[in-house]
Amino acid sequence: MALDGAYLHAVQQELLPLVDARLEKIYQPAREELLFVLRSRSGSVKLLISCAADRARVHLTQVAVDNPKTPPMFCMLLRKRLGNGKLLAIRQSGLERVLYFDFSCVNELGDVVQLTLACEIMGRYSNLILIDENGYVIDSMKRVDAAMSSKRLVLPGVAYEMPPREKRLNFLTAAPKEMQAVLSEKRGELSKVLLQCFEGVSPILVREWAYYTGQGQPCRAEELGEDNNNRMTRLLFCIRNTREILEQHREIYTMVSTREGQWKDFSFLPLQQFGTLMVTKVMPSACALLDTFYADRDRTARLKQRANDLFHLLLHASERIQRRIASQSEELGACVEKDALRRKADLISANLYRLQKGDAVAVLEDFYEPDCPMVEITLDVRLTPPQNAQKYYQSYKKSCTAEKILAEQIQKGREELAYLDSVLDALSRAETENDLDQLRLELAEQGYLRLQRKKGKPEKAASPMVFLASDGTRILVGRNNWQNDQLTLKTAHKNDIWLHTQNIPGSHVILETEGREPSQQILEEAAQLAAYHSKARNSAQVPVDYCLVRYVKKPVGAKPGMVIFSNQHTLYVTPEEKV
């Protein structure tokens, strides 16, 4: 992982001014994430610690997160033991990916004790452990018992042990001769050898060293020998330069992303190994880089975790409706034969004099056809000819009734499927806990789930999203189906312009024209927003319908967000959030 021991050393140096700060508040916004509010003379700051396997880290943050109404048990324990504690020190052992936060706290007896919070940033083994003054574990974010690990237990009452540590060189303290001696015995790809020999280094850092050593060409460890002493010199110079950058605080915090804007990696050094394949961005500090790098990923993961039950509910409901529609469609297909039933009944009725009770088959002329071919009609031997005719007439009527009912049921099923698809789209674009609560209320009202009553006043629904077009015109975007109805049917003026993606689930968008005729550019900007806040946000050339609000109606009994409209025009645009 990019957050190696060397980068964590830079983070630790950046956090040292927090020493002597008071711990004011502790939140646990996600299952493996904690937020500490520390106050010092210069003001309050938020320290985020994450133990999630794919985004474990520790840094100061500016991102606002929702605080759960009910704190988890580990959060309550930290509030009890560390609340109002004074931060005494922030320690790191060598270049290990562990930071120790020492706090001076007051226990239940009123005695001052020193507690330590061990923040272990080690991928899927990441953990946050509270240790008492005697070195015993009070509790941890993730408990590790004998069934999970035979080498190291992390349980309440067990003596704390550092994570297993391999014998590797610390490039901040090791002498050049010591490095040269170790490297001269290795064979293989240089970047992999460096990863094995040095502690606290990540793949991206050793690849940068190898890139400099080989001058942009692949390099192997055996090429660092006597015949290629120049490469060994370049490698040692590069390592010494990295050490001086950390010691003299001359880091250049660099992030690289794809041309589509997806963050890929980061370091405290300028990254040359990617050439022109990646887009580079320099950040002002180690914490600012981590805050930016993980912000989108964190928000998505946090909401996905909290919305997991809704995703399962919607997917299962959609699958159930799809199976029902398939079954009803199969039954509807069988109703196509209804006319044949009526013709058989007519033929029997016209030939009653030729038939007798007990006949199994009637061979009759089909007078519906020009050449009157002979047809065979199966009869029930227990019934008289009139009764057989009446049986076919009854089957015909049943098929007619079934055809009408099945067509209505299939249409209702498709409408319900479209509604669930719109809710699933809104859920995929939810940004806050309030958005999820509003979706839960909507689904509860429609009978898809049952909500437990919460104490206190319900939270107020968020307002529609507001954007400004290039000429200052306001563009309103609904967040969910309820808000779409409110926005279109009550908030918008009848002469405003309503926009929505064509046959694609998405938000209702209102362009506030105030009676003026908008330019083509402004219409396209509003259409881009409509396309972006829809299921087609990652597509190109998305069709967006628009018309005056006066032409948008809601059918009686329609699901939330479902409307009909007329007098529309269509624009084809590429989704874009910024206008």
MIPA-970387 format. One record per residue (C-alpha): residue number from 1; z, y, x. Coordinates in steps of 0.05 Angstrom, whole numbers. Last residue first. Example, Ala and Ser with C-alpha at 12.3 -4.5 7.8 and 13.67 -1.06 7.14 Angstrom:
<rs>
+-----+--------+--------+--------+
! num !      Z !      Y !      X !
+-----+--------+--------+--------+
!   2 !    143 !    -21 !    273 !
!   1 !    156 !    -90 !    246 !
+-----+--------+--------+--------+
</rs>
This chain:
<rs>
+-----+--------+--------+--------+
! num !      Z !      Y !      X !
+-----+--------+--------+--------+
! 579 !   -312 !    478 !   -445 !
! 578 !   -269 !    427 !   -409 !
! 577 !   -262 !    359 !   -443 !
! 576 !   -334 !    335 !   -434 !
! 575 !   -373 !    282 !   -471 !
! 574 !   -449 !    284 !   -459 !
! 573 !   -486 !    313 !   -519 !
! 572 !   -536 !    294 !   -574 !
! 571 !   -531 !    341 !   -633 !
! 570 !   -539 !    322 !   -707 !
! 569 !   -545 !    364 !   -770 !
! 568 !   -506 !    354 !   -834 !
! 567 !   -520 !    377 !   -905 !
! 566 !   -471 !    323 !   -930 !
! 565 !   -402 !    297 !   -917 !
! 564 !   -356 !    239 !   -933 !
! 563 !   -285 !    232 !   -907 !
! 562 !   -238 !    179 !   -878 !
! 561 !   -182 !    208 !   -835 !
! 560 !   -127 !    174 !   -876 !
! 559 !   -155 !    118 !   -920 !
! 558 !   -194 !    136 !   -982 !
! 557 !   -161 !    132 !  -1050 !
! 556 !   -203 !    187 !  -1081 !
! 555 !   -260 !    206 !  -1034 !
! 554 !   -247 !    261 !   -984 !
! 553 !   -300 !    316 !   -981 !
! 552 !   -336 !    354 !   -925 !
! 551 !   -392 !    401 !   -948 !
! 550 !   -347 !    462 !   -951 !
! 549 !   -328 !    449 !   -878 !
! 548 !   -398 !    469 !   -857 !
! 547 !   -437 !    415 !   -821 !
! 546 !   -437 !    376 !   -756 !
! 545 !   -457 !    306 !   -734 !
! 544 !   -448 !    286 !   -661 !
! 543 !   -494 !    235 !   -628 !
! 542 !   -469 !    215 !   -558 !
! 541 !   -519 !    224 !   -501 !
! 540 !   -476 !    191 !   -447 !
! 539 !   -417 !    145 !   -456 !
! 538 !   -346 !    147 !   -428 !
! 537 !   -318 !    189 !   -486 !
! 536 !   -351 !    143 !   -538 !
! 535 !   -287 !    123 !   -574 !
! 534 !   -275 !    195 !   -590 !
! 533 !   -242 !    257 !   -562 !
! 532 !   -297 !    268 !   -510 !
! 531 !   -352 !    266 !   -563 !
! 530 !   -318 !    318 !   -607 !
! 529 !   -305 !    361 !   -545 !
! 528 !   -378 !    357 !   -525 !
! 527 !   -397 !    376 !   -597 !
! 526 !   -353 !    439 !   -592 !
! 525 !   -389 !    458 !   -528 !
! 524 !   -457 !    443 !   -559 !
! 523 !   -442 !    487 !   -618 !
! 522 !   -420 !    543 !   -571 !
! 521 !   -485 !    537 !   -532 !
! 520 !   -528 !    537 !   -596 !
! 519 !   -497 !    603 !   -616 !
! 518 !   -447 !    607 !   -673 !
! 517 !   -466 !    641 !   -740 !
! 516 !   -406 !    683 !   -760 !
! 515 !   -362 !    670 !   -821 !
! 514 !   -298 !    666 !   -782 !
! 513 !   -331 !    615 !   -736 !
! 512 !   -271 !    570 !   -724 !
! 511 !   -303 !    507 !   -696 !
! 510 !   -264 !    448 !   -725 !
! 509 !   -264 !    379 !   -693 !
! 508 !   -244 !    315 !   -728 !
! 507 !   -224 !    263 !   -677 !
! 506 !   -260 !    199 !   -663 !
! 505 !   -286 !    132 !   -688 !
! 504 !   -362 !    127 !   -680 !
! 503 !   -412 !    128 !   -738 !
! 502 !   -438 !    196 !   -715 !
! 501 !   -385 !    233 !   -674 !
! 500 !   -350 !    287 !   -714 !
! 499 !   -358 !    362 !   -723 !
! 498 !   -336 !    411 !   -778 !
! 497 !   -360 !    483 !   -776 !
! 496 !   -319 !    539 !   -808 !
! 495 !   -344 !    569 !   -873 !
! 494 !   -295 !    530 !   -917 !
! 493 !   -237 !    554 !   -874 !
! 492 !   -200 !    499 !   -836 !
! 491 !   -126 !    486 !   -845 !
! 490 !   -125 !    446 !   -910 !
! 489 !   -180 !    394 !   -915 !
! 488 !   -206 !    390 !   -843 !
! 487 !   -142 !    401 !   -803 !
! 486 !    -95 !    365 !   -850 !
! 485 !   -141 !    306 !   -856 !
! 484 !   -152 !    302 !   -781 !
! 483 !    -77 !    310 !   -770 !
! 482 !    -63 !    248 !   -812 !
! 481 !   -119 !    210 !   -776 !
! 480 !    -94 !    226 !   -706 !
! 479 !    -96 !    281 !   -652 !
! 478 !   -142 !    331 !   -688 !
! 477 !   -184 !    380 !   -647 !
! 476 !   -187 !    455 !   -659 !
! 475 !   -239 !    499 !   -626 !
! 474 !   -224 !    573 !   -619 !
! 473 !   -281 !    621 !   -602 !
! 472 !   -269 !    657 !   -536 !
! 471 !   -343 !    664 !   -516 !
! 470 !   -341 !    604 !   -469 !
! 469 !   -305 !    562 !   -521 !
! 468 !   -230 !    561 !   -525 !
! 467 !   -192 !    496 !   -537 !
! 466 !   -133 !    481 !   -584 !
! 465 !   -104 !    411 !   -594 !
! 464 !    -75 !    402 !   -663 !
! 463 !     -1 !    415 !   -670 !
! 462 !     50 !    360 !   -655 !
! 461 !     88 !    328 !   -712 !
! 460 !    160 !    350 !   -720 !
! 459 !    210 !    298 !   -700 !
! 458 !    248 !    265 !   -756 !
! 457 !    317 !    294 !   -770 !
! 456 !    377 !    252 !   -752 !
! 455 !    387 !    177 !   -753 !
! 454 !    327 !    132 !   -751 !
! 453 !    304 !     89 !   -808 !
! 452 !    273 !     24 !   -785 !
! 451 !    198 !     22 !   -792 !
! 450 !    159 !    -33 !   -828 !
! 449 !     88 !    -46 !   -807 !
! 448 !     17 !    -48 !   -836 !
! 447 !     35 !    -19 !   -904 !
! 446 !     -8 !     43 !   -902 !
! 445 !     54 !     87 !   -898 !
! 444 !     80 !     44 !   -840 !
! 443 !     13 !     52 !   -804 !
! 442 !     17 !    128 !   -810 !
! 441 !     90 !    130 !   -788 !
! 440 !     73 !     87 !   -727 !
! 439 !     15 !    134 !   -710 !
! 438 !     61 !    194 !   -714 !
! 437 !    112 !    160 !   -670 !
! 436 !     58 !    144 !   -618 !
! 435 !     36 !    217 !   -615 !
! 434 !    109 !    238 !   -608 !
! 433 !    116 !    192 !   -548 !
! 432 !     61 !    232 !   -514 !
! 431 !    -11 !    226 !   -492 !
! 430 !    -44 !    183 !   -545 !
! 429 !   -119 !    172 !   -530 !
! 428 !   -118 !     96 !   -535 !
! 427 !    -76 !    102 !   -598 !
! 426 !   -126 !    149 !   -630 !
! 425 !   -181 !     98 !   -617 !
! 424 !   -138 !     42 !   -645 !
! 423 !   -125 !     85 !   -707 !
! 422 !   -200 !     96 !   -715 !
! 421 !   -215 !     22 !   -707 !
! 420 !   -162 !      7 !   -759 !
! 419 !   -198 !     53 !   -807 !
! 418 !   -266 !     23 !   -792 !
! 417 !   -237 !    -47 !   -805 !
! 416 !   -207 !    -22 !   -871 !
! 415 !   -275 !      5 !   -891 !
! 414 !   -308 !    -61 !   -871 !
! 413 !   -257 !   -100 !   -912 !
! 412 !   -267 !    -55 !   -972 !
! 411 !   -342 !    -67 !   -968 !
! 410 !   -331 !   -142 !   -961 !
! 409 !   -284 !   -141 !  -1022 !
! 408 !   -334 !   -102 !  -1064 !
! 407 !   -392 !   -150 !  -1046 !
! 406 !   -346 !   -209 !  -1059 !
! 405 !   -328 !   -183 !  -1128 !
! 404 !   -400 !   -172 !  -1149 !
! 403 !   -425 !   -238 !  -1120 !
! 402 !   -366 !   -275 !  -1150 !
! 401 !   -381 !   -248 !  -1219 !
! 400 !   -454 !   -268 !  -1214 !
! 399 !   -436 !   -336 !  -1185 !
! 398 !   -386 !   -349 !  -1241 !
! 397 !   -439 !   -330 !  -1292 !
! 396 !   -489 !   -379 !  -1262 !
! 395 !   -437 !   -435 !  -1259 !
! 394 !   -422 !   -422 !  -1332 !
! 393 !   -496 !   -426 !  -1350 !
! 392 !   -503 !   -492 !  -1311 !
! 391 !   -444 !   -521 !  -1349 !
! 390 !   -473 !   -497 !  -1416 !
! 389 !   -538 !   -534 !  -1401 !
! 388 !   -498 !   -598 !  -1385 !
! 387 !   -459 !   -589 !  -1449 !
! 386 !   -523 !   -581 !  -1489 !
! 385 !   -550 !   -646 !  -1456 !
! 384 !   -485 !   -685 !  -1472 !
! 383 !   -434 !   -694 !  -1417 !
! 382 !   -405 !   -755 !  -1381 !
! 381 !   -471 !   -769 !  -1345 !
! 380 !   -468 !   -701 !  -1310 !
! 379 !   -539 !   -681 !  -1298 !
! 378 !   -580 !   -668 !  -1235 !
! 377 !   -645 !   -631 !  -1247 !
! 376 !   -711 !   -658 !  -1220 !
! 375 !   -772 !   -613 !  -1222 !
! 374 !   -844 !   -624 !  -1246 !
! 373 !   -891 !   -568 !  -1229 !
! 372 !   -912 !   -518 !  -1284 !
! 371 !   -974 !   -490 !  -1249 !
! 370 !   -954 !   -417 !  -1261 !
! 369 !   -880 !   -429 !  -1244 !
! 368 !   -825 !   -408 !  -1293 !
! 367 !   -848 !   -466 !  -1338 !
! 366 !   -816 !   -516 !  -1292 !
! 365 !   -836 !   -582 !  -1325 !
! 364 !   -777 !   -631 !  -1331 !
! 363 !   -748 !   -692 !  -1297 !
! 362 !   -675 !   -696 !  -1319 !
! 361 !   -628 !   -737 !  -1276 !
! 360 !   -564 !   -775 !  -1291 !
! 359 !   -578 !   -788 !  -1366 !
! 358 !   -516 !   -812 !  -1401 !
! 357 !   -522 !   -767 !  -1461 !
! 356 !   -595 !   -761 !  -1480 !
! 355 !   -652 !   -715 !  -1462 !
! 354 !   -721 !   -702 !  -1492 !
! 353 !   -697 !   -663 !  -1553 !
! 352 !   -655 !   -618 !  -1507 !
! 351 !   -718 !   -595 !  -1470 !
! 350 !   -714 !   -519 !  -1475 !
! 349 !   -639 !   -519 !  -1463 !
! 348 !   -648 !   -562 !  -1401 !
! 347 !   -701 !   -515 !  -1373 !
! 346 !   -659 !   -454 !  -1388 !
! 345 !   -597 !   -484 !  -1353 !
! 344 !   -639 !   -502 !  -1292 !
! 343 !   -667 !   -431 !  -1290 !
! 342 !   -597 !   -402 !  -1293 !
! 341 !   -574 !   -445 !  -1236 !
! 340 !   -635 !   -426 !  -1194 !
! 339 !   -618 !   -353 !  -1206 !
! 338 !   -548 !   -365 !  -1177 !
! 337 !   -574 !   -393 !  -1111 !
! 336 !   -561 !   -328 !  -1074 !
! 335 !   -487 !   -338 !  -1090 !
! 334 !   -481 !   -384 !  -1030 !
! 333 !   -492 !   -325 !   -984 !
! 332 !   -434 !   -289 !  -1016 !
! 331 !   -389 !   -347 !   -998 !
! 330 !   -410 !   -341 !   -925 !
! 329 !   -400 !   -266 !   -928 !
! 328 !   -330 !   -277 !   -956 !
! 327 !   -313 !   -323 !   -898 !
! 326 !   -340 !   -274 !   -846 !
! 325 !   -304 !   -216 !   -880 !
! 324 !   -238 !   -255 !   -878 !
! 323 !   -247 !   -272 !   -804 !
! 322 !   -262 !   -199 !   -788 !
! 321 !   -201 !   -177 !   -828 !
! 320 !   -155 !   -224 !   -789 !
! 319 !   -185 !   -202 !   -723 !
! 318 !   -173 !   -128 !   -741 !
! 317 !   -101 !   -142 !   -762 !
! 316 !    -88 !   -179 !   -697 !
! 315 !   -119 !   -123 !   -655 !
! 314 !    -80 !    -69 !   -693 !
! 313 !    -13 !   -104 !   -688 !
! 312 !    -23 !   -123 !   -614 !
! 311 !    -41 !    -51 !   -596 !
! 310 !     18 !    -25 !   -636 !
! 309 !     67 !    -71 !   -601 !
! 308 !     40 !    -49 !   -533 !
! 307 !     48 !     24 !   -549 !
! 306 !    110 !     35 !   -506 !
! 305 !     82 !     -2 !   -446 !
! 304 !     13 !     30 !   -455 !
! 303 !     47 !     98 !   -459 !
! 302 !     82 !     88 !   -392 !
! 301 !     21 !     57 !   -359 !
! 300 !    -25 !    114 !   -380 !
! 299 !     25 !    168 !   -361 !
! 298 !     37 !    135 !   -294 !
! 297 !    -36 !    126 !   -276 !
! 296 !    -51 !    199 !   -294 !
! 295 !      7 !    226 !   -252 !
! 294 !      3 !    177 !   -194 !
! 293 !    -41 !    216 !   -145 !
! 292 !    -16 !    284 !   -168 !
! 291 !     58 !    271 !   -159 !
! 290 !     45 !    231 !    -96 !
! 289 !      7 !    289 !    -65 !
! 288 !     58 !    341 !    -87 !
! 287 !    113 !    298 !    -57 !
! 286 !     79 !    295 !     12 !
! 285 !     63 !    369 !     12 !
! 284 !      8 !    421 !      5 !
! 283 !    -48 !    374 !    -17 !
! 282 !   -116 !    365 !     15 !
! 281 !   -173 !    335 !    -26 !
! 280 !   -229 !    290 !     -1 !
! 279 !   -288 !    262 !    -41 !
! 278 !   -309 !    193 !    -18 !
! 277 !   -373 !    161 !      9 !
! 276 !   -387 !    219 !     56 !
! 275 !   -349 !    188 !    115 !
! 274 !   -298 !    139 !     90 !
! 273 !   -264 !    128 !    157 !
! 272 !   -250 !    202 !    171 !
! 271 !   -185 !    210 !    133 !
! 270 !   -144 !    272 !    153 !
! 269 !    -73 !    247 !    164 !
! 268 !    -12 !    243 !    118 !
! 267 !    -48 !    190 !     77 !
! 266 !    -81 !    177 !      9 !
! 265 !   -122 !    126 !    -29 !
! 264 !   -169 !    114 !    -88 !
! 263 !   -163 !    171 !   -139 !
! 262 !   -217 !    167 !   -193 !
! 261 !   -257 !    231 !   -199 !
! 260 !   -326 !    203 !   -213 !
! 259 !   -347 !    220 !   -142 !
! 258 !   -294 !    171 !   -120 !
! 257 !   -228 !    198 !    -94 !
! 256 !   -194 !    211 !    -28 !
! 255 !   -126 !    244 !    -19 !
! 254 !   -102 !    280 !     44 !
! 253 !    -34 !    306 !     64 !
! 252 !    -45 !    341 !    131 !
! 251 !     19 !    329 !    170 !
! 250 !     40 !    378 !    224 !
! 249 !    114 !    364 !    217 !
! 248 !    126 !    364 !    293 !
! 247 !    154 !    293 !    294 !
! 246 !    103 !    266 !    243 !
! 245 !     43 !    298 !    277 !
! 244 !     70 !    279 !    345 !
! 243 !     73 !    206 !    324 !
! 242 !      2 !    207 !    298 !
! 241 !    -22 !    237 !    364 !
! 240 !     13 !    183 !    403 !
! 239 !    -21 !    130 !    360 !
! 238 !    -90 !    162 !    371 !
! 237 !    -78 !    169 !    446 !
! 236 !    -57 !     96 !    450 !
! 235 !   -121 !     75 !    414 !
! 234 !   -166 !    119 !    457 !
! 233 !   -135 !     92 !    520 !
! 232 !   -143 !     21 !    496 !
! 231 !   -216 !     37 !    481 !
! 230 !   -227 !     65 !    551 !
! 229 !   -196 !      3 !    582 !
! 228 !   -256 !    -37 !    558 !
! 227 !   -265 !    -84 !    617 !
! 226 !   -189 !    -88 !    627 !
! 225 !   -175 !   -109 !    556 !
! 224 !   -182 !    -71 !    489 !
! 223 !   -242 !   -113 !    467 !
! 222 !   -196 !   -171 !    451 !
! 221 !   -167 !   -130 !    394 !
! 220 !   -233 !   -124 !    358 !
! 219 !   -273 !    -62 !    339 !
! 218 !   -323 !    -45 !    285 !
! 217 !   -359 !     21 !    300 !
! 216 !   -337 !     92 !    279 !
! 215 !   -315 !    112 !    349 !
! 214 !   -284 !     44 !    360 !
! 213 !   -215 !     73 !    374 !
! 212 !   -222 !    127 !    321 !
! 211 !   -241 !     77 !    267 !
! 210 !   -187 !     30 !    291 !
! 209 !   -134 !     84 !    283 !
! 208 !   -161 !    103 !    214 !
! 207 !   -162 !     30 !    194 !
! 206 !    -89 !     26 !    217 !
! 205 !    -70 !     83 !    170 !
! 204 !   -110 !     56 !    110 !
! 203 !    -80 !    -13 !    118 !
! 202 !     -9 !     15 !    117 !
! 201 !     39 !     25 !    175 !
! 200 !    115 !     22 !    173 !
! 199 !    122 !    -32 !    225 !
! 198 !     71 !    -44 !    280 !
! 197 !     43 !   -109 !    308 !
! 196 !     15 !   -145 !    247 !
! 195 !    -20 !    -83 !    217 !
! 194 !    -47 !    -68 !    286 !
! 193 !    -78 !   -137 !    290 !
! 192 !   -110 !   -129 !    221 !
! 191 !   -141 !    -62 !    242 !
! 190 !   -165 !    -91 !    308 !
! 189 !   -202 !   -152 !    279 !
! 188 !   -180 !   -212 !    318 !
! 187 !   -142 !   -231 !    381 !
! 186 !    -74 !   -209 !    405 !
! 185 !    -41 !   -216 !    474 !
! 184 !    -65 !   -148 !    499 !
! 183 !    -36 !   -114 !    438 !
! 182 !     36 !   -132 !    455 !
! 181 !     31 !   -109 !    528 !
! 180 !     -5 !    -45 !    509 !
! 179 !     48 !    -26 !    457 !
! 178 !    104 !    -38 !    508 !
! 177 !     66 !      2 !    560 !
! 176 !     57 !     60 !    511 !
! 175 !    132 !     63 !    497 !
! 174 !    158 !     47 !    427 !
! 173 !    198 !    101 !    390 !
! 172 !    153 !    130 !    335 !
! 171 !    106 !     70 !    338 !
! 170 !    161 !     25 !    315 !
! 169 !    141 !    -43 !    340 !
! 168 !    149 !   -107 !    299 !
! 167 !    203 !   -160 !    291 !
! 166 !    199 !   -177 !    217 !
! 165 !    252 !   -151 !    170 !
! 164 !    278 !   -188 !    110 !
! 163 !    303 !   -137 !     58 !
! 162 !    370 !   -106 !     75 !
! 161 !    431 !   -143 !     51 !
! 160 !    480 !   -120 !     -2 !
! 159 !    541 !   -163 !    -12 !
! 158 !    539 !   -196 !    -81 !
! 157 !    584 !   -168 !   -137 !
! 156 !    526 !   -152 !   -184 !
! 155 !    463 !   -190 !   -164 !
! 154 !    408 !   -180 !   -112 !
! 153 !    403 !   -247 !    -76 !
! 152 !    362 !   -254 !    -12 !
! 151 !    331 !   -316 !     20 !
! 150 !    328 !   -368 !    -35 !
! 149 !    291 !   -322 !    -83 !
! 148 !    274 !   -324 !   -157 !
! 147 !    316 !   -385 !   -177 !
! 146 !    372 !   -360 !   -133 !
! 145 !    378 !   -295 !   -171 !
! 144 !    343 !   -228 !   -163 !
! 143 !    363 !   -172 !   -211 !
! 142 !    314 !   -116 !   -221 !
! 141 !    339 !    -45 !   -233 !
! 140 !    401 !    -62 !   -195 !
! 139 !    476 !    -69 !   -204 !
! 138 !    542 !    -57 !   -168 !
! 137 !    518 !    -90 !   -104 !
! 136 !    572 !    -94 !    -51 !
! 135 !    574 !    -51 !     12 !
! 134 !    647 !    -32 !      8 !
! 133 !    634 !     38 !    -19 !
! 132 !    592 !     11 !    -75 !
! 131 !    517 !     -3 !    -76 !
! 130 !    468 !     16 !   -131 !
! 129 !    400 !    -18 !   -122 !
! 128 !    330 !      6 !   -140 !
! 127 !    276 !    -46 !   -129 !
! 126 !    207 !    -58 !   -103 !
! 125 !    189 !   -131 !    -91 !
! 124 !    121 !   -123 !   -126 !
! 123 !    103 !    -69 !    -76 !
! 122 !    159 !    -55 !    -26 !
! 121 !    189 !     13 !    -39 !
! 120 !    263 !     -3 !    -37 !
! 119 !    307 !     55 !    -61 !
! 118 !    379 !     40 !    -43 !
! 117 !    428 !     84 !    -81 !
! 116 !    493 !     89 !    -43 !
! 115 !    562 !    104 !    -70 !
! 114 !    617 !    142 !    -33 !
! 113 !    684 !    146 !    -67 !
! 112 !    730 !    203 !    -89 !
! 111 !    788 !    176 !   -130 !
! 110 !    798 !    198 !   -202 !
! 109 !    816 !    129 !   -227 !
! 108 !    749 !    121 !   -263 !
! 107 !    711 !    138 !   -199 !
! 106 !    693 !    206 !   -171 !
! 105 !    627 !    211 !   -133 !
! 104 !    601 !    228 !    -63 !
! 103 !    529 !    204 !    -61 !
! 102 !    488 !    170 !     -6 !
! 101 !    413 !    162 !    -20 !
! 100 !    383 !    106 !     22 !
!  99 !    308 !    103 !     30 !
!  98 !    273 !     36 !     43 !
!  97 !    202 !     24 !     66 !
!  96 !    224 !      8 !    136 !
!  95 !    202 !     57 !    190 !
!  94 !    267 !     57 !    228 !
!  93 !    324 !     52 !    178 !
!  92 !    316 !    111 !    130 !
!  91 !    372 !    156 !    106 !
!  90 !    382 !    211 !     55 !
!  89 !    452 !    241 !     60 !
!  88 !    511 !    270 !     22 !
!  87 !    484 !    281 !    -48 !
!  86 !    542 !    304 !    -92 !
!  85 !    557 !    266 !   -155 !
!  84 !    556 !    299 !   -224 !
!  83 !    541 !    231 !   -256 !
!  82 !    535 !    176 !   -204 !
!  81 !    578 !    121 !   -234 !
!  80 !    573 !    134 !   -309 !
!  79 !    503 !    163 !   -309 !
!  78 !    480 !    106 !   -264 !
!  77 !    509 !     54 !   -312 !
!  76 !    476 !     88 !   -372 !
!  75 !    409 !     85 !   -336 !
!  74 !    419 !     12 !   -321 !
!  73 !    434 !     -2 !   -394 !
!  72 !    372 !     32 !   -422 !
!  71 !    378 !    103 !   -452 !
!  70 !    366 !    109 !   -528 !
!  69 !    327 !    171 !   -549 !
!  68 !    277 !    160 !   -493 !
!  67 !    263 !    223 !   -451 !
!  66 !    190 !    243 !   -452 !
!  65 !    161 !    262 !   -384 !
!  64 !    143 !    330 !   -355 !
!  63 !    106 !    326 !   -289 !
!  62 !    134 !    372 !   -235 !
!  61 !    157 !    315 !   -190 !
!  60 !    196 !    305 !   -126 !
!  59 !    182 !    238 !    -93 !
!  58 !    198 !    164 !    -92 !
!  57 !    146 !    109 !    -98 !
!  56 !    126 !     43 !   -131 !
!  55 !     60 !     49 !   -167 !
!  54 !     29 !    -21 !   -173 !
!  53 !     94 !    -61 !   -170 !
!  52 !    135 !    -13 !   -213 !
!  51 !    199 !      8 !   -178 !
!  50 !    191 !     83 !   -191 !
!  49 !    237 !    138 !   -167 !
!  48 !    226 !    209 !   -191 !
!  47 !    267 !    268 !   -165 !
!  46 !    267 !    330 !   -210 !
!  45 !    289 !    396 !   -180 !
!  44 !    342 !    448 !   -198 !
!  43 !    352 !    516 !   -165 !
!  42 !    358 !    545 !    -95 !
!  41 !    433 !    536 !    -93 !
!  40 !    425 !    462 !   -110 !
!  39 !    414 !    424 !   -174 !
!  38 !    388 !    353 !   -178 !
!  37 !    354 !    322 !   -239 !
!  36 !    341 !    248 !   -228 !
!  35 !    284 !    211 !   -262 !
!  34 !    282 !    135 !   -263 !
!  33 !    224 !     86 !   -271 !
!  32 !    219 !     11 !   -280 !
!  31 !    227 !      6 !   -356 !
!  30 !    201 !     76 !   -369 !
!  29 !    230 !    145 !   -383 !
!  28 !    297 !    128 !   -351 !
!  27 !    335 !    194 !   -347 !
!  26 !    391 !    218 !   -302 !
!  25 !    421 !    288 !   -305 !
!  24 !    461 !    336 !   -261 !
!  23 !    465 !    305 !   -192 !
!  22 !    492 !    360 !   -147 !
!  21 !    456 !    383 !    -84 !
!  20 !    492 !    377 !    -17 !
!  19 !    429 !    345 !     15 !
!  18 !    367 !    368 !    -24 !
!  17 !    339 !    402 !     39 !
!  16 !    328 !    331 !     67 !
!  15 !    275 !    313 !     15 !
!  14 !    215 !    335 !     57 !
!  13 !    240 !    295 !    116 !
!  12 !    248 !    234 !     72 !
!  11 !    177 !    242 !     45 !
!  10 !    149 !    245 !    115 !
!   9 !    188 !    181 !    133 !
!   8 !    161 !    150 !     69 !
!   7 !     91 !    164 !     97 !
!   6 !    109 !    126 !    160 !
!   5 !    142 !     70 !    122 !
!   4 !     81 !     59 !     79 !
!   3 !     59 !     91 !     14 !
!   2 !    -14 !     72 !     23 !
!   1 !      0 !      0 !      0 !
+-----+--------+--------+--------+
</rs>
